[in-house]
Amino acid sequence: MLLVSEPVLGPDEQTALASVIESGWVTMGDRVREFEQAFAHLHEAEDSIAVGSCTAALHLILHALGIGPGDEVLVPSLTFVATANSVLYVGARPVFVDIDSAEIPLMSLDDAEAKCTSRTKAIILVHFAGYLAHRDTWQAFARRKGLLLIEDAAHAPGLPAVGTFGEAAAFSFYGNKNMTTAEGGAIIARSRALRETIRRARSHGMTSSTRQRLTSRRPDYDVTILGFNYRMDELRAALGLAQLKKLPEWNDTRRRLSLCYRQLMAEHCPTVMIPFANPWPSAHHLMPVVLPAATDRQPVIDRLRKRGIQTTIHYPPVHQLTFYRELYPDTLLPRTEEFAQRELTLPLHPRMNPADVEQAVNSLAAALGTEFPLGAIA
């Protein structure tokens, strides 16, 4: 089965994990700090904070920025549910914003403008599929409205300019992301004071960590703010250090595979639309395509699976999930809903090669009734 995503794990990761086990220290310690510094260096940032997940990262950012009850946060519905959940975690209200179009399935500036109220305090931009939102446009909008700008960069690690839009950015290292620590996430924040608040809140609001107390021989600590248990451990940090070295190469592989998809799809599946004009700054996390309007998607999914091609959907709109539909029953986002009904995500990961792309496109063409022969590309 050609999978939608597949982590690249090998001897380097095995050695990294074994070294942690041999050290006898597995909770947050020196490797976590080394990973934070390496991740920040890759993104030309002053520092980063490693956490247990991207969800934890988003929650910590909103919490540290003081977003709370009575506040509203603009979020896309075309995202994973964690983006909206994190807003509820701090007692604020997520306000769902439509996408720009099927060709650019990123949050619409016009719809965001229309949904701003006196209670709107922040925007969470999602770099859907790894494609960057327009930084200057959203920065100007945030300044004009007096809003805090936050990036959900789960799909875009290692991409130049990511993490530079606003107050902070949240990253994911889940098993299907461009690099993985199995579970895990990171935060890049512009302000040193904000970073320190987030760092303390990550670990129960404590003034020192277990490792720090061991090193200093002082067993005492204080708790100065409300905190959480959102730490990263040494095993995940060791995985992250091994993966981080390969991330630029893997992102470039994704870019080349995406270009191959675009070339073959244009020739052999001309009725299928690929969002985002090429070139567009992207970490190429996903390969989303939009099927023709009259297509019944499930039979296409079934035919692809019979040919050994896994597909999935990014995403069921958050506002249409049962929990949010019951919470905000009057939400209508026609462009998001139309996109989500026709979107299909094809396999894309660094273990693939152009022959795998050809197989996927050939299988999609067959599923749509426009099959071309294997070996059609030189």
N, C-alpha and C positions, 0 to 999 in steps of 0.2 A: 504494500500500500504506500503510495506517495502521499506523505502527510502534509497538512497545511503548515505545520511548524515542527521543528525537531531540534533540540539542543545539541550542540557540539561539545561532547565530553570525552576526555581521553586521558592519557598518561600524565599530562601536566596537572589536571584536576585531581587525579588519584594521588599524586605525590603531594600536592598542596594539602589535601585532607589528611593524609597520613602524618604529615609534619605537625599538624595541629594536635592530633591524637597523641603523638609521641611527646609533645610538649607538656601535656597534662593540664593545659589551660584552654577551656573550650568556650567560656562565656566572653562577653565583650572585653577586649583587651587591646594589645599592641597591633594585631593584624587588622582589627577594625579601623584603628587610627591610620594605619598605612594605606588601607583601601580608600578611606575618605580623602586623604591627600592625593592619591593617584587619580581618583575620579575627578577631583577638582582640577588637577593639572591638565587632564585631557580636555576639559571644558574651559580652560583659561580662567578659572574662577579662583578666588582667594581660598576657599575652603568648602567642604561639603559635610553633611551629616548622614551617616548610614543608619537606616531604620529597618524594621521588620517587614515592611511592605510599602507599596505606593499608596495604599489606602491610609496607612499610618502617617505617611509623609503629608498627604493632603490634610488630614485631620490636624496634625501638629502645626502646619502653616496657618490654617484658619484660626486655630486656638491661640497661637502666639500673636496673631495680628489683631486679636480682640473681637473677631466676628462672633456674634451671639444672638440671643433672642431679640426679635423685632427687626433684625437685619435680613436683607435679601441678597442673594448671590446669583448672578447670571451664569447659567451652565448650558451646554448643549445637551440634547436628548440622545444624539448619536454618539454614544460613549458607553463604556462599561458602567454599571450601576454604582460603583464605588465613588465616582465623581460627585454624584448627587448625594449619596449617603453621607459623605464627609461633611456636607453642609448641614444635614440634619444632626449629625453628631454634636455640633456646637450650638444647636438650638436655633439656627437660622433657617430661612426658607429658600430652597432652590427654585429659581424661576427659569423654566425651560425656554430656550431660544432655538428657532429654526435654523437649518443650514442655508447657505447661500444658494446652492443649486446642486443638481446631481453631478455636474462637472467639477464643482468645488464644494465638496461636502464638509465644509468647515462652518463654524458659527457665523451667522449673518450679522453684519454690522447694523444694517437697517432694522432688523427685528430686535436686536439688542437695544438700540436707541428707543424703539417704540415701547419696550418693556421696562425701561428705567423708571424708577419712582424715587420719592424722597427717602425711601428705606433701602435702596440699592447701595451696597457698600463695596462689592467686589465682583470680579469676573474671573471665572476659571476657563481659560482657553485650552482646548484639547487639540494636540497636533495629530489629528486622525490619520492612522495608517503610517505615521512617520513624516507626514507632509506639514511643513511649518506654516502656521498662520502668518499673516502680514504684520510684522512687528511695528513698523512706523504707524500704520493705520490704527492699530489697537492701542498703542501708547498714546497717540493723540486723542483718541476717544476717551481713554481712562483719565487723562489729564483734564480734559474739558468737563467731564462729569464728576471729577474728584473721587474716582474709584481706585481700589487696589486691584492690581493685575497679577494673576497667578497662572502659571503654566502647569497643565497636566501633560508632562512630557514622557509618559509611560512608553510611548511608541518611538521615541526619538533620542535615545542616548548616543553620545558621540558625534552629534551633528553640530557643526559650527553655528553659532548664534542662539542655540537652544540654552535656556537658562538666563537669558539677558533681557527678557521682555519687561519684567516688572519686579515685584517684591521677592518672589521665590518661584522655584520650579520643583515638581515632584517627579521622580523617576521610578520605574519598576524593573525588577530583576526576576520576575516570575519565570517559570520554566519555558514559556513560549515566546519570551522577549528576545531582542537582538543579542543580549548577553544575559546569563542567568546566575543566580546564587540559590536556586531552587525556590525559595521565598526571599523577599528582601526588597529594599528600596533605598532611595537617597534623596537628599534635599540640597539644592543650591539656593542660597539666599544672598541678596545684595548687601544687606546691613549686618554688620558684626553683632550689633545688639540683638537683632532678630535671630541670628544664628545661635547666640548664647542662650536665648530663651528657649528656642527649639531643642537645643542640645540638653538642657536641664529637664525640660518637660518630657523628653524621650524616656528618661529613667526615673519616674516617680517624683520628679522635682527635687531630687537629692543633690546636695552640694558636692558630692564626690562619688566615684564609682568603686566597686569592689576591688578592682585592679589598682586604682589610685591609693586606696587605703592600705593595701598590701605593701605597695612600694614605699609609702611614707611612714608605715608602721603606726599610723593613727587610726584607731577604730571608730572614732566619732564622725558623725555627719549631721547635717540639718536638712530639712525639707522647707523650701522657701516659696514654692508655687505648686499649684495643682499639676500633677504629672501622670504619666501613663507608663505601661510596660511595653515600649515600642523599640527595644534594642535589637541590634544585629549581633549575632554571635561570631566567634572566631572561625568556625567551620565555613559559614557562608562568606565571610570576608576573604578567607583563603581561596575559595572558589572564585570570588569576584576578582581578586588580584590576577589569577590565572586567565580568566576570561577577558579582562580589561585590555590585556596586551594584544589580544586578537581582534578586538572590536572594530578598529578601523578597517582591517582587511575584510572582515565579515560584512561590514556595511557596504564596502565596495563590491563585494560579490553579489550582495542583494541588488545593488544598483545595476550591475551588468545583467543579472537575470531579469530584472524588471524591464530593462530596455529590450531584451530578447522577447519577452512577453508582448510588449507593445508592437514590435515589428511583425511577429507572427499573427497576432490577433488582428492587426489592420488588414493583413492579406487574406486570412482564412476565416475570421469571425467578424466581418465588417459591421454586422448589426449589433455587436456587443461594444459598449462604451467603457473606456478606462478613464476614471476620474483623474484630474490634475494633468494639465498640459505638460509635456516633457520639453525642456527641463524644468523641474520645480524642486527647491531645496527639500531633501527628504532623507530619512534614514531607511526608507523602504522596508518598513516593518511588515506591512501586509500587501497582498496583491488583490485589491478589490476590483471587481468588474460589475457593470450594470447590464443586466439582461434586457432584451427587447421588451417593450411594454406588454405585449400580448402573451409573453412566455409564462407557462405554468412551471414555477421554479422547482417544485419537489420532484417531478419526474426527471428533470435535468440532474439534480443531485443524485437520484437513484441510479441513473445511467452512468454517471461518472464513477460512483462507488463500485459498480459492477466491473468497470474498467480499471479499478485499482487506484482511483484518484479521490482522496478525501477533500471535502469542501466544508465551509462553515459560513456563518453570517455575522457580519459586523455592521450594526448591532441590532438586536431587537430594541426599538426605541425605549428609553427608560420610562418616559411618560405613559407608555402603553403596558408596562409591566403591572401586574395586579396590585401590588402594594402602592405604587405611585398613581395608578389610575383611580384607585379608591381615595387616595389622599388629595389629588388634584383632578377631579373628573372633567373639568371644563377645558383642559389643555388640548389644543389642536395645533399641530405643526405639519401642514400639508406637504412641504418639500421633504422633510425628514421621513414622514410616513411613506411617501412614494419611493424615495431612495431605498428605504429599508425593505420594501416589498420586492425590489428587483435586484438588490445587491447580492453578490456571491463572491466569497473569498477563495482564491485558488492557492495551491501550495507555493510557498516562498521561504527558503531558508538556505544557509550556506552549504549544506550537504548536497544540494542540488547542482546539476550542470545543465547546459543548453539542451541536451537530449531529454532530460526530465521535463523541461519547459515545453519542448516539442510534443512530448507525450500528453501533457496536460492540455495543450491547445488542441491537439488532434482529437482528444477525447471530448472536449467541449464542443468542437465542431460537429463531431458525430452525434452528440447528445442533442444538438440543435438542428441536425439534419444537413450540415454543410461540411462533411468530412473531407479531409485532404489526406493523401497517402503518407505513411511514415517514411522518413528519410527525405522529406521535401526540402529541408534546409541543407545547405552545403556544409 
